[in-house]
Amino acid sequence: MLCQADALQPGSSPSCASSGSFSFFGAGGTSVSAPAFAGIISLIGQSEANAGRSRRQGNANFVLYKIASTPANSCDSSTQAVSPPSATCVFYDVTKGNNSVPCTAGSPHCSSTSGANGVEVTVSGTTKTPAFTANAGTGSIPSYDLATGLGSVNVANLATAWGTAVGSFKGTKSTLLINNSLTPGTITHGTAVTAKVTVAVVAPATGTPTGDVSVVAPLGTVNGGNNGSTLSGGTVTIPGVILPGGTYNVTAHYAGDVAFAPSDSVGVPITVSPENSRLQYGIVTFDLAGNVSSTPFATSFAYGSPYILRMDILKSTGTCLPFIAGGGTGGCAFDATGTVTITDNGNPLDQGTFPVNSEGSGEDQPIQLTGGTHTLSATYSGDISYNPVTAPATDTVTVTPASTTSSLGASPNPVPTNQAVTLSVSIASQSNSIQGPTGTVTFKDGSTTIGTANVTPAGATANAGASGTASLSTTFASSGAHSLTAVYNGDTNYGNSTSSAVSLTVGQTTSTTVTSSASTISSGGSVTLTATVVGTGTGTSPTGTVQFMNGSATLGTAQTCAAVSGASSPTCKATLTTTLAFLAPPSGPNRMPKLRVPWILLIGVVLLILLLLNLKWAPARYRRAYATVDLLLLAGLVAGLATGCGKNYGGGGGTHYDTITAVYSGDSTYAGSTSSSITITVQ
């Protein structure tokens, strides 16, 4: 439970100010408890420093459990009086409620050894006590249990008890040697040293300290590493220690253990001069799935494509490509700090100066270079351990225009002559830039330019790339079909593109039908074809001509479409009378049938062959009869084949079929149209 006494208005949640209503906020889990207790340990560090003791506490568990083992410091929250507050209670053990901690069957301290899951328990022989109960604690700290630990903390009492608990540990004395000396010479940063740490008990106490030690530079320094290890027999030698740059006293800190108090060695004076550094930077690109390109740094990339500018501080030697699998990190100065200053064609790039992060690198993530060539120049400020890079490191990159696609629409369509129509074009891209396409769009009717319009840009969104729109209002004086296209002319950042053609019908629309005076004619006969053209609206009748077609061949010349008076809609008609000479049949058969031989003919052929084969073997008195039958069969076969082959053939004789359509030309008011086809049978 928590509340705020100063940052919130009285009465607002969760305020516990001196006036107004109180309210509390409930939270739980390590997400809350871990940072809260980290704050408590910070307060303990301040308290110890104010008392003249070391601010470094090492492993705080040794002190916490020693405090808890004193009965007066651990209290039952269910029975301890709230007022007056206790001067000794540090931990208030929670003993009420069902604070069961579930566990997997068979796991340590679980009530269930197999099968169903259980709850955490304290085991004493065959007795299993739920971990949250008052009697779950064992050993030297009876109030400790697995569910609530030592209990809630009274921080003021904890700070008071801390010094007493620390004083009850056996005193220790730590000593430090660097490269086996109390006065090592000057070294260059990056040169590893060997530290030897010895921790001895202070007489008259006896024993051998255990636990961890570390070699530390003064608070606030950076660029160190590999400085910790564990005592063995009261001593440890730590090779490969990297110390930060500067002149200072380096010390060894012993964290203590359950019996021995922490201690710090006398400082060993040392001077660490900065090492030379290198600056590496460049464009890192990604695919659409967010994967880093296998090419370390790109020199050419599309505008608005996914990329960042990455900077790495390097040691004097070695490669550093930590963002690529297997790229190598031996040359990375992971402990470097400072800033990198970058210019683009002589001007500051974005914020101009970029901080180096805790991994010795930096990024310009919102970078968006414009189309064209960019000469980048960068320097590194350096820090206490790395010399600056003052000679600018340059990188030349080319940003190519992002590809675009254009789509055109016309409304209304169809449109009467000399009436306004709006041509609208949409320009799309995969660019993730907040700057969309600009420039102009040229609208064309066939190859003729009919106007231009400026593009209105739109930046990328979460669902679509950067885009643009343009529109043109225009009119058309000539009727008929107009093939329109829109050409986006591009700009510095976006490439040009041409839309697919859109067919715009100009003029009042028409519908054309064709009829014939006869659906079947005899060879040499004539037929009259009539085309009826009906227009929309209530204006004058359509004019112009109608061309009658037989398939793809024209029938005579185009016929004038004459107005029809009294019709409910504007109407005109055209007629054509033609004979078979004009209805020229196709040169080949029309609707060629499949050749089908009746089964009776097949039987006749077989019988004829058998009779011929047996003719000379037949007795003389039967040969004339055999010959007569053979002749009759042969005559029947010939007649049958002639009948089958003479049916349904086009060409010079027989029947053929002509497909007739009528094509209206349109005029200055009405658009052209083509009728559906009709079929005339010619016998």
C-alpha positions in Angstrom: 0.0 0.0 0.0 1.3 3.5 -0.8 0.3 7.1 -0.9 1.7 10.5 -1.6 1.9 13.4 0.9 3.4 16.1 -1.2 3.2 15.6 -4.9 -0.6 15.3 -5.1 -3.4 17.7 -4.3 -5.1 16.9 -0.9 -8.0 14.6 -1.4 -6.9 13.3 -4.8 -6.0 9.6 -5.1 -3.7 8.4 -3.6 -3.1 11.3 -1.4 -2.2 11.1 2.3 -1.6 14.8 2.8 -2.3 16.4 6.2 -5.6 17.7 5.1 -8.4 16.2 3.0 -9.4 12.6 2.6 -6.8 9.7 2.6 -6.6 7.1 -0.1 -4.1 4.4 -0.9 -2.8 2.7 -4.0 -2.3 -1.1 -3.9 0.6 -2.7 -5.8 2.5 -6.0 -5.5 5.2 -8.2 -6.9 8.9 -7.7 -7.4 8.1 -4.9 -9.9 7.1 -2.8 -6.8 9.1 -4.4 -4.0 12.5 -4.4 -5.7 12.7 -0.7 -6.5 11.2 0.2 -3.2 13.8 -1.7 -1.2 16.5 -0.3 -3.5 15.4 3.1 -2.2 15.6 1.9 1.3 19.2 0.7 0.9 20.0 4.1 -0.6 18.7 5.7 2.6 20.9 3.3 4.6 23.9 4.3 2.6 23.3 8.0 3.4 22.8 7.2 7.1 26.0 5.2 7.3 28.0 8.0 5.5 26.6 10.6 7.9 27.8 8.4 10.8 31.3 8.4 9.3 31.1 4.8 8.1 31.4 3.4 4.6 28.6 4.2 2.1 29.3 0.9 0.4 27.2 -1.8 2.0 28.2 -4.8 -0.2 25.8 -7.7 0.2 23.1 -6.2 2.5 21.6 -9.6 3.3 24.3 -10.4 5.9 23.3 -7.3 7.9 19.5 -7.7 7.3 19.4 -11.2 8.7 21.6 -10.3 11.7 19.2 -7.6 12.6 16.2 -9.9 12.2 17.8 -12.5 14.4 17.5 -10.1 17.3 14.0 -10.8 18.8 13.3 -7.2 19.6 13.8 -6.3 16.0 11.1 -8.7 14.6 7.5 -8.1 15.6 4.2 -9.7 14.9 2.1 -7.2 12.9 -1.1 -8.7 14.3 -0.2 -8.1 17.9 2.2 -5.2 17.9 0.5 -1.9 19.1 0.4 0.8 16.6 0.6 3.6 19.2 3.0 4.4 20.7 5.2 3.3 17.8 7.9 0.7 18.7 11.5 2.0 19.0 12.9 -1.4 18.2 10.6 -3.1 15.7 12.4 -3.2 12.3 10.4 -5.9 10.6 6.7 -6.5 11.1 5.9 -10.1 10.2 2.6 -10.6 8.4 0.8 -13.5 10.1 -2.9 -13.1 9.1 -4.7 -14.0 5.9 -4.3 -16.8 3.4 -1.2 -15.7 1.5 -0.7 -19.0 -0.1 2.1 -19.3 -2.6 1.3 -21.8 -5.4 4.0 -24.2 -6.5 4.5 -27.0 -9.0 4.2 -30.5 -7.6 7.6 -31.9 -6.8 9.4 -28.5 -6.7 11.4 -27.6 -3.5 9.3 -26.6 -0.4 6.1 -27.6 -2.2 3.3 -29.3 -0.2 2.6 -31.7 -3.1 5.4 -34.1 -4.2 3.6 -35.4 -7.4 0.3 -35.0 -9.3 -1.6 -31.8 -8.5 0.1 -28.5 -7.7 0.4 -27.4 -4.1 1.5 -24.4 -1.9 4.8 -23.4 -0.4 5.5 -25.0 3.0 8.2 -25.1 5.7 9.2 -28.7 6.3 10.3 -30.0 9.7 10.6 -33.7 9.6 7.3 -35.0 8.4 5.5 -31.8 9.3 4.6 -29.4 6.5 3.5 -25.9 7.6 2.1 -23.4 5.1 4.7 -20.8 4.4 2.6 -17.8 5.4 1.6 -19.0 8.9 3.0 -17.5 12.1 5.0 -20.6 13.1 6.5 -21.2 9.6 9.9 -19.6 10.5 12.7 -21.8 11.7 16.3 -21.6 12.8 17.8 -18.3 14.2 15.1 -16.1 12.6 11.7 -17.6 13.7 9.8 -14.7 12.2 11.1 -15.4 8.7 8.8 -17.3 6.4 8.8 -18.1 2.7 5.7 -16.1 1.8 6.3 -12.7 3.4 10.0 -12.9 4.2 11.0 -10.8 7.2 7.9 -8.6 7.0 7.2 -5.0 6.4 10.1 -2.6 7.2 10.3 0.4 9.6 13.1 2.3 7.8 13.9 4.6 10.6 14.4 1.7 13.0 16.4 -0.2 10.4 18.9 2.7 10.0 19.3 2.8 13.8 19.9 -0.9 14.0 22.2 -1.0 11.0 25.2 0.5 12.7 24.8 -1.7 15.7 24.6 -4.8 13.5 27.6 -3.8 11.5 29.5 -3.2 14.7 28.8 -6.8 15.8 30.7 -8.3 12.9 34.4 -9.1 13.2 36.5 -6.2 11.9 38.6 -6.7 8.8 41.5 -4.9 7.0 41.9 -5.0 3.3 45.1 -4.3 1.3 45.6 -3.8 -2.4 48.6 -4.1 -4.7 48.5 -3.1 -8.4 51.0 -5.0 -10.5 52.4 -6.2 -7.2 53.2 -2.6 -6.1 51.8 0.1 -3.9 53.1 2.7 -6.4 52.5 1.5 -9.9 53.7 3.6 -12.8 51.6 5.4 -15.4 49.7 3.2 -17.8 47.6 3.8 -20.9 43.9 3.1 -20.7 43.1 -0.4 -22.1 46.3 -1.8 -20.6 45.2 -4.5 -18.2 46.7 -4.6 -14.7 46.8 -7.3 -12.1 45.3 -6.6 -8.7 46.0 -8.6 -5.5 43.6 -8.2 -2.6 44.2 -9.5 0.8 41.5 -9.3 3.6 42.6 -10.1 7.2 40.7 -10.2 10.5 41.4 -7.4 13.0 42.8 -8.8 16.3 41.8 -10.0 18.7 39.2 -11.6 16.5 40.2 -14.7 14.7 39.2 -16.4 11.5 39.5 -16.1 7.8 37.2 -13.8 5.9 35.3 -15.1 2.9 33.1 -13.5 0.2 33.6 -11.1 -2.6 36.0 -8.2 -3.3 36.2 -5.6 -6.0 38.8 -3.1 -7.2 37.1 0.3 -7.6 38.0 3.8 -8.8 36.5 6.9 -7.1 32.7 7.4 -7.4 31.7 9.0 -10.7 34.5 7.6 -12.8 33.7 5.4 -15.8 35.5 3.2 -18.4 36.6 0.4 -16.0 35.9 -3.3 -15.9 36.7 -6.9 -14.9 37.4 -5.8 -11.3 35.7 -8.3 -9.1 36.4 -11.8 -7.7 36.0 -14.1 -4.7 38.4 -14.6 -1.8 40.1 -17.9 -1.3 42.0 -18.2 2.0 41.6 -14.5 2.6 43.3 -13.4 -0.6 42.7 -13.3 -4.4 44.7 -12.2 -7.5 42.6 -10.6 -10.2 44.2 -10.4 -13.7 42.9 -8.3 -16.6 41.6 -5.4 -14.5 40.8 -2.3 -16.7 41.1 1.0 -14.8 39.5 4.3 -16.0 41.6 7.2 -17.2 42.7 9.9 -14.8 44.9 10.3 -11.8 43.3 9.0 -8.6 43.6 6.5 -5.8 42.2 3.0 -6.6 40.9 0.9 -3.6 39.8 -2.6 -2.9 36.4 -3.1 -1.3 35.5 -6.2 0.7 31.8 -6.8 0.9 31.8 -8.9 4.1 30.1 -12.1 5.0 28.0 -13.6 7.8 30.8 -13.1 10.3 33.1 -10.5 9.0 32.5 -6.8 8.4 33.1 -5.0 5.1 36.3 -2.9 4.7 38.1 -0.7 2.2 41.8 -0.7 1.5 44.1 2.3 1.6 44.1 3.9 -1.9 46.9 3.1 -4.3 47.8 6.2 -6.4 47.8 5.6 -10.2 47.7 7.6 -13.4 45.9 6.2 -16.4 46.4 8.2 -19.6 43.8 8.1 -22.4 44.2 5.7 -25.2 43.7 6.7 -28.9 40.2 6.1 -30.2 38.6 5.8 -33.6 35.1 6.8 -34.8 33.0 4.6 -36.9 29.6 5.6 -38.2 27.3 5.0 -41.2 23.8 4.1 -42.4 22.4 0.8 -41.2 19.4 -0.3 -43.3 16.6 -2.7 -42.5 14.2 -4.9 -44.5 10.4 -4.5 -44.2 10.4 -7.1 -41.4 12.9 -5.0 -39.3 15.9 -7.2 -39.9 19.3 -5.5 -40.1 20.9 -5.7 -43.6 23.9 -8.0 -43.8 25.8 -5.1 -45.4 27.4 -3.1 -42.5 26.9 0.4 -43.9 24.9 1.4 -46.9 26.2 4.1 -49.4 23.0 4.2 -51.4 19.4 3.8 -50.3 15.9 4.9 -51.2 14.3 8.0 -49.6 12.0 7.1 -46.7 13.3 3.5 -46.5 13.9 2.1 -43.0 17.4 3.0 -41.8 19.2 4.7 -38.9 22.6 6.4 -38.5 24.7 4.5 -36.0 27.9 5.7 -34.4 30.5 3.5 -32.5 33.5 4.5 -30.6 36.4 2.1 -31.3 39.6 1.3 -29.6 42.9 2.0 -31.5 42.7 -1.5 -33.1 40.2 -4.2 -33.9 36.8 -4.5 -35.6 33.5 -3.5 -34.2 30.2 -4.7 -35.8 28.1 -5.7 -32.8 24.8 -5.2 -34.7 25.7 -7.9 -37.3 25.8 -11.6 -36.4 29.4 -12.6 -36.3 30.6 -9.1 -37.0 33.2 -9.0 -34.3 33.4 -6.8 -31.2 37.1 -6.9 -30.3 37.6 -3.3 -31.3 34.5 -1.9 -29.6 35.1 0.7 -26.9 32.0 -0.4 -24.9 33.0 1.8 -22.0 33.5 5.0 -23.9 31.4 8.1 -23.1 31.2 11.6 -24.5 29.5 12.9 -27.6 29.7 12.7 -31.4 29.1 15.8 -33.6 27.9 15.3 -37.2 27.4 17.6 -40.1 25.5 17.0 -43.4 27.0 19.0 -46.3 28.5 21.4 -43.8 25.3 21.9 -41.7 24.5 20.2 -38.4 22.7 16.9 -38.9 19.4 16.9 -37.0 20.4 17.7 -33.3 24.0 18.1 -34.4 25.6 16.5 -31.2 24.7 13.0 -30.2 25.4 11.4 -26.8 27.4 8.2 -26.6 25.4 5.6 -24.6 26.5 3.1 -22.0 27.4 0.7 -24.8 29.9 3.1 -26.4 27.6 3.8 -29.3 24.9 6.2 -30.4 22.1 6.4 -32.9 20.2 9.0 -34.9 16.9 7.2 -35.2 14.7 9.9 -36.6 17.2 10.7 -39.4 15.5 11.4 -42.8 18.0 12.5 -45.4 16.6 14.2 -48.5 17.2 12.8 -52.0 20.6 13.4 -53.5 24.2 13.2 -52.4 25.2 13.9 -48.8 28.7 14.3 -47.4 28.6 13.5 -43.7 31.4 14.6 -41.4 31.8 13.5 -37.7 34.1 14.1 -34.8 34.3 12.5 -31.3 34.7 14.6 -28.1 36.7 11.9 -26.2 36.5 11.4 -22.4 38.9 10.7 -19.5 39.9 7.3 -21.0 39.7 7.9 -24.8 41.4 10.7 -26.8 39.1 12.7 -29.0 38.8 12.2 -32.8 39.4 15.7 -34.1 40.2 14.9 -37.7 36.7 14.6 -39.2 35.6 11.1 -40.4 33.7 11.5 -43.6 31.1 9.4 -45.3 29.3 10.1 -48.6 25.9 8.6 -49.2 23.4 8.9 -52.0 19.6 8.9 -51.3 17.7 7.7 -54.4 14.1 8.8 -55.0 11.4 6.6 -53.6 9.4 4.7 -56.2 5.8 5.7 -56.7 2.7 4.5 -58.3 -0.1 6.7 -59.7 -3.8 5.9 -60.1 -6.3 8.0 -62.0 -10.0 8.4 -61.7 -12.6 10.5 -63.6 -16.0 11.7 -62.3 -18.6 11.8 -63.6 -18.0 9.2 -66.3 -19.6 9.4 -68.8 -19.9 13.2 -69.0 -21.7 15.4 -71.6 -19.7 17.6 -73.9 -18.5 20.9 -72.4 -19.5 19.8 -68.9 -17.0 19.8 -66.1 -15.3 16.5 -65.1 -12.9 16.1 -62.2 -9.8 14.1 -62.9 -8.2 12.8 -59.6 -4.9 11.1 -59.1 -3.5 9.3 -56.1 0.3 8.9 -55.7 1.4 6.1 -53.4 4.8 5.0 -52.1 6.4 2.8 -49.4 8.3 5.7 -47.9 8.0 6.0 -44.2 8.8 9.7 -44.3 6.5 12.4 -42.8 7.1 14.3 -46.0 5.0 13.0 -48.9 5.4 13.6 -52.6 5.3 17.1 -53.9 5.6 18.7 -57.4 3.1 18.5 -60.2 0.9 16.0 -62.2 0.4 16.4 -65.9 -2.9 15.1 -67.3 -3.1 13.8 -70.8 -5.8 12.9 -73.4 -3.9 10.4 -75.5 -0.6 12.3 -76.2 -2.1 15.7 -75.8 -1.6 17.6 -72.5 -4.9 18.9 -71.1 -3.6 20.5 -67.9 -1.4 20.3 -64.8 -2.0 20.3 -61.0 0.0 20.7 -57.9 0.4 17.7 -55.6 -0.9 17.9 -52.0 1.5 15.7 -49.9 0.7 13.5 -47.0 3.2 11.8 -44.6 3.3 8.1 -43.8 0.9 6.7 -41.3 0.9 3.5 -39.3 -1.0 1.7 -42.1 0.3 3.3 -45.3 3.4 4.9 -46.8 3.7 8.6 -47.7 1.4 9.7 -50.4 0.0 12.6 -52.4 -3.1 13.7 -54.3 -3.8 16.1 -57.2 -7.0 16.9 -59.2 -7.9 18.9 -62.3 -11.4 20.1 -63.4 -11.7 20.3 -67.1 -14.2 19.9 -70.0 -14.2 18.1 -73.3 -15.8 19.6 -76.5 -15.5 16.5 -78.6 -17.7 13.5 -77.9 -16.5 9.9 -77.9 -14.0 7.8 -75.9 -11.0 9.7 -74.5 -8.0 7.7 -73.2 -6.7 9.7 -70.2 -3.5 9.3 -68.2 -1.9 11.2 -65.3 1.9 11.6 -65.2 3.4 12.4 -61.7 6.6 14.3 -62.5 8.4 13.4 -59.3 10.5 15.7 -57.0 13.8 15.5 -55.2 12.6 12.7 -52.9 10.1 10.8 -55.1 10.4 9.2 -58.5 7.9 9.9 -61.4 5.2 7.5 -62.4 2.4 7.2 -64.9 -1.1 5.9 -64.2 -2.9 3.3 -66.2 -5.2 4.8 -68.9 -8.8 5.6 -68.0 -11.4 5.7 -70.7 -13.7 8.7 -70.4 -16.9 8.7 -72.4 -17.8 12.2 -73.5 -21.2 13.1 -74.7 -24.7 11.9 -74.0 -24.6 8.1 -74.0 -26.4 6.0 -76.6 -27.5 2.5 -77.0 -27.7 0.9 -80.5 -29.8 -2.1 -81.6 -29.9 -3.9 -85.0 -32.7 -5.9 -86.6 -33.1 -7.8 -89.9 -36.1 -8.1 -92.1 -35.5 -11.9 -92.2 -33.4 -14.3 -90.1 -33.0 -16.7 -93.0 -32.5 -15.9 -96.6 -32.1 -18.0 -99.7 -29.0 -17.8 -101.9 -29.5 -14.7 -104.2 -32.1 -13.1 -101.9 -31.8 -9.7 -100.2 -32.3 -8.5 -96.6 -32.9 -5.1 -95.0 -31.0 -4.2 -91.9 -32.2 -1.5 -89.5 -30.2 0.2 -86.7 -31.9 2.1 -84.0 -29.9 4.6 -81.9 -31.4 5.9 -78.6 -29.8 8.7 -76.7 -30.1 9.8 -73.1 -31.7 13.0 -72.0 -34.4 15.0 -73.7 -32.5 17.0 -76.3 -32.3 16.7 -80.0 -32.0 13.4 -81.7 -28.6 11.8 -82.4 -27.0 12.4 -85.8 -24.0 10.9 -87.5 -23.7 7.6 -89.3 -24.1 3.9 -88.7 -21.7 1.3 -90.2 -23.2 -2.2 -90.6 -20.7 -5.0 -90.1 -20.6 -8.7 -91.1 -18.2 -10.0 -88.5 -15.1 -7.8 -89.1 -16.0 -6.9 -92.7 -18.0 -3.8 -93.5 -21.3 -4.0 -95.3 -21.4 -1.2 -97.9 -20.8 2.4 -96.8 -21.8 4.1 -93.5 -25.5 5.0 -93.6 -26.9 8.3 -92.3 -28.8 8.0 -89.0 -32.1 9.9 -89.5 -34.0 11.5 -86.7 -37.2 9.8 -85.5 -39.9 12.3 -84.6 -42.3 11.6 -81.8 -40.0 9.2 -79.9 -40.0 9.3 -76.1 -36.2 9.6 -76.2 -33.9 11.2 -78.7 -33.7 8.5 -81.5 -32.4 8.1 -85.0 -32.5 5.2 -87.4 -30.4 3.9 -90.3 -31.2 1.2 -92.8 -29.3 -0.9 -95.4 -30.7 -3.3 -97.9 -28.2 -5.8 -99.2 -28.2 -9.0 -101.2 -26.2 -12.2 -100.9 -23.5 -10.6 -103.1 -22.9 -8.1 -100.3 -23.3 -10.9 -97.7 -20.3 -12.6 -99.0 -20.0 -16.1 -97.5 -16.8 -17.0 -95.8 -14.1 -18.6 -97.9 -14.1 -21.8 -95.7 -16.8 -23.9 -94.2 -18.9 -22.2 -91.6 -19.7 -24.3 -88.6 -17.8 -27.4 -90.0 -19.5 -30.5 -88.5 -17.6 -33.4 -87.2 -17.4 -36.4 -89.6 -19.6 -39.1 -88.1 -19.8 -42.5 -89.9 -23.0 -44.4 -89.0 -22.5 -47.9 -87.5 -24.5 -49.5 -90.3 -21.9 -48.3 -92.9 -19.1 -49.9 -90.9 -21.0 -53.2 -90.9 -21.5 -52.8 -94.7 -17.8 -52.3 -95.3 -16.9 -55.4 -93.3 -19.5 -57.6 -95.1 -18.3 -56.3 -98.5 -14.7 -57.3 -97.7 -15.8 -60.7 -96.5 -17.9 -61.3 -99.7 -15.0 -60.3 -102.0 -12.6 -62.6 -100.2 -14.9 -65.6 -100.5 -16.1 -64.9 -104.0 -13.6 -67.2 -105.8 -14.1 -70.0 -103.2 -17.9 -70.0 -103.7 -19.5 -72.7 -105.9 -20.1 -71.5 -109.5 -23.8 -71.6 -109.1 -23.7 -69.1 -106.3 -21.1 -66.7 -107.7 -23.6 -64.5 -109.5 -25.6 -64.1 -106.4 -22.4 -63.2 -104.5 -21.5 -60.5 -107.1 -25.0 -59.0 -107.0 -24.9 -58.6 -103.2 -21.4 -57.0 -103.5 -22.6 -54.5 -106.0 -25.6 -53.6 -103.9 -23.4 -53.1 -100.7 -21.0 -50.9 -102.6 -23.8 -48.7 -104.0 -25.3 -48.3 -100.5 -21.9 -47.3 -99.0 -21.3 -44.7 -101.7 -24.8 -43.3 -101.2 -24.4 -43.2 -97.4 -21.1 -41.4 -97.5 -22.3 -38.9 -100.0 -25.3 -38.1 -97.8 -23.2 -37.7 -94.7 -20.6 -35.5 -96.3 -23.1 -33.2 -97.9 -24.8 -31.9 -94.7 -24.2 -28.5 -93.0 -21.2 -27.3 -95.0 -20.6 -23.6 -95.7 -18.7 -22.4 -98.7 -19.8 -22.5 -102.2 -23.0 -24.5 -101.4 -24.9 -25.5 -98.3 -25.7 -23.2 -95.4 -23.6 -20.5 -93.7 -24.3 -18.0 -90.9 -23.4 -14.3 -90.9 -23.0 -12.3 -87.7 -24.3 -8.7 -88.1 -23.6 -5.7 -85.9 -24.2 -1.9 -86.2 -21.7 0.7 -85.1 -22.9 4.2 -84.4 -20.3 6.9 -84.9 -21.5 9.5 -82.4 -21.7 13.2 -82.9 -20.9 16.4 -81.1 -23.5 15.7 -78.4 -23.8 11.9 -78.3 -21.2 9.3 -77.7 -20.9 6.3 -80.1 -22.0 2.8 -79.3 -22.1 -0.7 -80.9 -25.1 -3.0 -81.0 -25.2 -6.6 -79.9 -24.9 -9.0 -82.8 -27.7 -10.9 -84.6 -27.3 -14.0 -86.8 -28.6 -14.4 -90.4 -28.8 -17.9 -91.9 -28.0 -18.1 -95.7 -29.1 -21.3 -97.4 
